[in-house]
Amino acid sequence: MAEDRLMAFWVAMATDPMKHEAFLRDAEAAIAAAGLDAAERDVVKSGNARTIYARLTHTALPSAPPASASLPGKD
């Protein structure tokens, strides 16, 4: 399953220093070695944490980020 490949890729990046180093040296080669398809490659290459999270958790991204609230005393 595609999500399993993508999750396995991120787990490997977080837990295997050699794979992480290989990714830092040549991201394209590391992505290809992981067997990710074009859509998965786009998610990885986006570098966007929200997009990655949404893909891994099967959640939809909101159309716009929530409005930020001002901190107390910072008006």
N, C-alpha and C positions, 0 to 999 in steps of 0.2 A: 504494500500500500504506500502511496506517495507520502502521506503524512509520517509514516514510520521511517521512511528514508530521510526526510527532512529533520525529524526529531533525532534520529541516529547521528546525522551530520552535526547538529548542534551539541549533542552530548559528547561526541568525539572531540569537538573543538574545545569543550570545557574540561575534559578529563584526560585527554591524551596529548601531552606536550609536544610530541613529535608531529602529530597531525596538525596541531595548531601552528607550529613553526612552519610546516609545509604550506599551510594556507597563507601565512604571512609572506612567505617567499614567492608563492605563485598561486594566487587564489583560483585562477581558471583551472589549473591542473588539479588542485585539491577538490574543486567542485566536480570536475569530470570524474575523478577517481571515486567519488562518493556515489556516482551514478544518478545524480539529480537530473530531472527533466528540465525543459526550458522554463516552465512556470516556477519550479522550485529554485532554479538558478536566479530568476528575476527577484524572487523574495530575498535570497541571500545577498545578491548584489545591491539590493535597495539600501541595505544598511539601516533600514527604518525599523526600530524596535516595535512600534505599534503594528506594522504590517506583519512582521515575523510572528509576534504574539497572536495576532488574529488568525493567521494561517495555522499555527500550531494548536490553537484552542478551538478552532472552528467557530469563531465569533465574528460578527460583522463589525467593521469599524464605523463609528458615528460619522456622519457627513461633515461635521465640524467639531473641533475640540471644544470641550466645555469652557464656558467663560471663566476666567480666573477671578476669584474673590479677593478683595483686598484684605491684607492682614490687619488685625486690630491695631489701632494707633498709627497706621500708615496711610491715612486718607489724605 
